[in-house]
Amino acid sequence: MTVWIENPFDNLPREGGRPMRFWLVACAFAAAGHRVLYWTSSFNHTLKAPRRLPASFEAEGVSVRLVPTPPYKSNVGLARIRSHAAYARAWERLARDPSLPRPDVLVVSSPPLATGSVARRLARRFGAKLVVDVMDAWPETFYRLLPGPLRTLAPLLFAPLLRTVRADMRGADLVIGVSQRYCDRARRMGARNVLRLSHATPLPVAEPAGPDAPPRLALVYVGAMGKTYDLGTILRALLLVPEATLDLAGAGCREPSLKAFVRAHGLAGRVRFHGYLPAPEVSALLARSTVGLIPMRADSCVGIPNKLVDYSAAGLAVASSLAGESADLLARYGAGVSYEAGSPESLAQSLRTIPPRLPEMRAGARRLAREQFDAAKTASAYVQAVERLVAP
């Protein structure tokens, strides 16, 4: 079986980041004896910089093709939308090369939305099955960025994009969602065949330091510092929990204002900004920490974020503002605490409950990772589902 996989966001080998969903799945298909062509962007989404890699190369049994993609500086903005549109056009042009192996199945990421119609056309052209892997709820996740009075008009304003998503869901032979929330949404939009396969990470990761090595509330946040995440609530909660320290690894448009808050409120001795870190350094940072933070806004559309996977795999207690599926998992496994989004008082109160229960929470987090987020299990299930689809 020949498998084409398309995703513009995930890390590639030699880039320093940890292997993510689509690369793990690509390697699993290759290990199962399938021929894999992996399409991705020439622009590194995480670093916001051009990739310094050949336009085509082989890695871990996978053939990789880079699609020329214009850069963008922010995760939210017209430049990113234009970049995705250019990427989709370039992918369709390159995919028509007659020398390429003809796919039996296309596995495409959603988002971006611009590639959905391209994938449907290519699937028809090659007579291939189409799998759409839903990683986020676009365009709904952008509703909250509109000014208050316009939010009620969001479904009308985003109607063309919603039609695109519905066409993607209805046109797919299989929709895979990383959370039950996304699977339910896909069904509402007309998907016929839906499967939940969560985010995953290779296990085990670096063992945490001994219980007496880090402070009892050694908080850590790994990820973008943009408008999606409510990092301001974390900093305000620190003012209420003087025994806590905080490490932040990542970058984004909110970083300057966060640093200004830290300076203005005398938190420089307790808050450290590390910038973007390669995977080994992230693992080492998590091993020195005790609590991982997931500070989502109240109107977030996220079901299960990558952060929950990474923190639980590192054996960290988790403090999350997400309701629904993520909160249910934390409660079921005793792996952390939930707090009210946007409330530093609620976060501070939740953090104070962690130290007496920290050993049990860390054990629960590791159990959560083993049972729900093991990459080997998820990738194997992914391959088997696609094999059944192509050759029932």
VENPETA-V182062 format. One record per residue. N is the residue number from 1. OMEGA is omega as a letter, one per 40 degrees, with the letter a starting at -180 (999 if undefined). D_CENTER is the distance of its C-alpha to the mean C-alpha in Angstrom with 1 decimal. Layout:
# VENPETA-V182062
((N:OMEGA:D_CENTER) (N:OMEGA:D_CENTER))
This chain:
# VENPETA-V182062
((1:i:27.7) (2:a:26.0) (3:i:22.3) (4:i:20.7) (5:a:16.9) (6:i:15.4) (7:a:12.0) (8:a:12.4) (9:a:9.2) (10:i:8.8) (11:i:11.3) (12:i:14.8) (13:i:17.5) (14:i:19.6) (15:i:17.1) (16:i:16.7) (17:i:13.0) (18:i:12.0) (19:a:11.7) (20:a:8.4) (21:a:8.5) (22:i:10.8) (23:i:12.9) (24:i:13.5) (25:i:14.6) (26:i:16.7) (27:i:18.4) (28:i:19.1) (29:i:20.8) (30:a:22.8) (31:i:23.8) (32:i:25.0) (33:a:27.3) (34:i:25.7) (35:a:25.7) (36:i:22.3) (37:a:21.8) (38:i:18.4) (39:i:18.0) (40:a:15.8) (41:i:16.4) (42:a:19.0) (43:a:17.1) (44:a:14.5) (45:a:11.8) (46:a:11.0) (47:a:14.7) (48:a:15.9) (49:i:18.7) (50:i:20.2) (51:i:19.6) (52:a:22.7) (53:i:22.8) (54:i:25.3) (55:i:24.8) (56:i:24.9) (57:i:24.9) (58:i:24.6) (59:i:22.4) (60:i:22.3) (61:a:24.1) (62:i:21.8) (63:a:23.1) (64:i:20.9) (65:i:21.7) (66:i:20.5) (67:a:20.9) (68:a:22.5) (69:i:20.3) (70:a:21.5) (71:i:19.8) (72:a:18.4) (73:a:18.3) (74:i:16.2) (75:a:12.9) (76:i:15.4) (77:a:18.7) (78:a:21.0) (79:i:20.6) (80:i:17.0) (81:i:18.4) (82:i:21.3) (83:i:19.2) (84:i:17.3) (85:i:20.7) (86:i:22.3) (87:a:19.7) (88:i:20.3) (89:a:24.1) (90:i:24.1) (91:a:22.2) (92:i:24.8) (93:a:27.6) (94:a:26.6) (95:a:25.9) (96:i:29.5) (97:a:30.9) (98:a:33.4) (99:a:33.2) (100:i:29.6) (101:a:29.4) (102:a:29.4) (103:i:26.3) (104:i:26.8) (105:i:23.3) (106:i:20.5) (107:a:16.9) (108:a:14.9) (109:i:11.5) (110:e:11.5) (111:e:10.8) (112:a:12.8) (113:a:15.8) (114:a:18.4) (115:a:18.0) (116:a:18.7) (117:i:22.5) (118:a:22.7) (119:i:21.2) (120:i:23.8) (121:i:26.6) (122:i:25.8) (123:i:25.7) (124:a:29.1) (125:a:30.5) (126:a:29.8) (127:a:30.3) (128:i:27.0) (129:a:24.8) (130:i:21.5) (131:i:18.3) (132:a:15.5) (133:a:12.1) (134:a:10.6) (135:a:6.8) (136:a:8.0) (137:i:11.6) (138:e:13.2) (139:a:15.8) (140:a:16.2) (141:a:13.5) (142:a:15.9) (143:a:19.0) (144:i:18.9) (145:i:19.3) (146:i:22.7) (147:a:25.8) (148:a:26.9) (149:a:29.8) (150:a:27.7) (151:i:24.9) (152:i:27.3) (153:a:27.6) (154:a:23.9) (155:i:24.3) (156:a:27.2) (157:a:25.8) (158:a:22.7) (159:i:24.8) (160:i:24.7) (161:i:20.9) (162:i:21.1) (163:i:23.7) (164:a:21.5) (165:i:18.8) (166:i:21.7) (167:i:23.2) (168:a:20.0) (169:a:19.9) (170:a:23.6) (171:a:23.9) (172:i:21.5) (173:i:23.2) (174:i:20.2) (175:i:17.1) (176:i:14.3) (177:a:12.0) (178:i:9.3) (179:i:11.4) (180:i:15.1) (181:i:14.7) (182:i:13.2) (183:i:15.9) (184:i:18.6) (185:a:17.7) (186:i:18.0) (187:i:21.3) (188:a:22.6) (189:i:22.0) (190:i:24.1) (191:a:22.0) (192:a:24.6) (193:a:22.7) (194:a:19.4) (195:i:17.7) (196:i:15.1) (197:a:13.2) (198:i:10.4) (199:a:7.6) (200:i:10.0) (201:i:11.3) (202:i:14.9) (203:e:17.4) (204:i:19.3) (205:a:17.9) (206:i:20.4) (207:i:22.7) (208:i:22.9) (209:i:26.0) (210:a:29.0) (211:a:29.1) (212:a:31.6) (213:i:29.9) (214:i:27.4) (215:a:28.4) (216:i:27.9) (217:i:25.4) (218:a:23.4) (219:i:20.3) (220:i:17.2) (221:i:14.2) (222:i:11.7) (223:a:9.6) (224:i:10.7) (225:a:14.1) (226:a:14.2) (227:a:15.4) (228:a:12.4) (229:a:13.0) (230:a:16.5) (231:i:17.4) (232:i:21.0) (233:i:21.4) (234:a:20.6) (235:i:23.3) (236:i:25.8) (237:i:25.3) (238:i:26.2) (239:a:29.5) (240:a:30.2) (241:a:29.2) (242:a:31.2) (243:a:30.6) (244:i:26.8) (245:a:25.3) (246:i:21.9) (247:i:20.0) (248:i:17.3) (249:a:15.4) (250:a:13.9) (251:i:15.4) (252:a:15.7) (253:a:18.4) (254:a:19.0) (255:i:19.8) (256:a:23.6) (257:i:24.2) (258:i:22.5) (259:i:24.8) (260:i:27.7) (261:a:27.2) (262:i:27.3) (263:a:30.5) (264:a:32.1) (265:i:31.7) (266:a:32.6) (267:a:29.3) (268:i:29.3) (269:a:30.5) (270:a:27.7) (271:a:24.6) (272:i:23.4) (273:a:21.2) (274:a:20.1) (275:i:18.2) (276:i:15.8) (277:i:16.4) (278:a:16.3) (279:a:14.9) (280:i:18.4) (281:i:18.9) (282:i:15.7) (283:i:16.9) (284:i:20.3) (285:i:19.2) (286:a:17.5) (287:i:20.8) (288:a:22.8) (289:i:21.1) (290:a:21.6) (291:i:19.3) (292:a:15.5) (293:i:14.8) (294:a:12.3) (295:i:14.3) (296:i:13.2) (297:a:16.0) (298:a:18.2) (299:a:17.4) (300:i:13.7) (301:a:12.6) (302:i:9.5) (303:i:10.5) (304:a:8.6) (305:i:5.8) (306:a:4.6) (307:i:7.6) (308:i:9.9) (309:a:9.5) (310:a:10.4) (311:a:13.0) (312:i:14.6) (313:i:14.9) (314:i:16.7) (315:i:18.9) (316:i:18.3) (317:a:19.3) (318:i:16.7) (319:a:17.6) (320:i:15.5) (321:a:16.5) (322:i:14.6) (323:i:17.2) (324:a:17.2) (325:a:15.4) (326:i:13.8) (327:i:17.2) (328:i:19.0) (329:i:17.3) (330:a:18.1) (331:a:21.6) (332:a:22.2) (333:a:21.5) (334:a:22.9) (335:a:19.9) (336:a:19.9) (337:i:20.8) (338:i:19.8) (339:a:21.2) (340:a:22.0) (341:i:19.6) (342:a:21.5) (343:i:24.2) (344:i:24.9) (345:i:27.7) (346:i:25.6) (347:a:23.1) (348:i:26.2) (349:i:27.9) (350:i:24.9) (351:a:24.7) (352:i:28.4) (353:a:28.2) (354:a:26.0) (355:a:28.5) (356:a:30.9) (357:a:28.3) (358:i:26.1) (359:i:27.2) (360:i:26.7) (361:a:23.2) (362:i:22.1) (363:i:23.7) (364:i:22.0) (365:i:18.5) (366:i:19.4) (367:i:20.8) (368:a:17.6) (369:a:15.6) (370:a:18.5) (371:a:18.9) (372:a:15.5) (373:a:13.0) (374:a:15.3) (375:a:14.0) (376:i:17.7) (377:a:18.2) (378:a:15.1) (379:i:15.9) (380:i:19.5) (381:i:19.1) (382:a:17.1) (383:a:20.0) (384:i:22.6) (385:a:21.4) (386:i:21.6) (387:i:24.9) (388:a:26.3) (389:a:25.3) (390:a:27.0) (391:a:30.0) (392:999:30.6))
